[in-house]
Amino acid sequence: MTAGRPPKSDSTLSKDRILATALAVLDEGGQEALSFRILAKRLGVTPMAIAHHVGSRHQMLTGLIAQVYDGIAVPPEGDVAPEACVRLMLERYCGRVVAHPQIAQLIFADQSLFAGHVVALTDVVRTNIAALVSDPQEVDLLVDLIVDYTHGFAISAAANHTVNAQTPNADDYLRGLDWILVRLQAPTV
């Protein structure tokens, strides 16, 4: 066996399998529980086999984030109003935050992980907000407002490890987002 490679008999070890296991470990035990050694033990391989497939820890975390947030910035098909598009995409994002709060904590803890799908989501939100307001100078301010509101929800959801009466949920978030979006719609003439 070559160092860092899985045994020839384990043909099922793949980047996707490692990332799925890493996500389960992260969801169950938090960031402290996620290590190449723990993943290797769960998968029955060496830590070097994990590194061979996913690269560094940072590369693994980038892969996890991409996997969790895949598809959130894909606009709905057809003729959809800008506010409905924003609502749908942010609802997807919040659903992923609630399902995997540790991923949100990773991004907030390490800004270098804030890229890819999450940046694409912000770009699509910006485009749709620009279609809603009549003053182009307001677009950045309004996008910042929605992004800050969304991140506030994400931080709050990620900080609550157990569900209780105070745990924010997607319905709470969407009520606030709807309130903002209704006030953004450009007046019809």
Secondary structure, 3 states (H helix, E strand, C coil): CCCCCCCCCCCCCCHHHHHHHHHHHHHHHCHHHCCHHHHHHHHCCCHHHHHHHHCCHHHHHHHHHHHHHCCCCCCCCCCCCHHHHHHHHHHHHHHHHHHCHHHHHHHHHCHHHCCCHHHHHHHHHHHHHHHHCCCHHHHHHHHHHHHHHHHHHHHHHHHCCCCCCCCCCHHHHHHHHHHHHHHHCCCCC
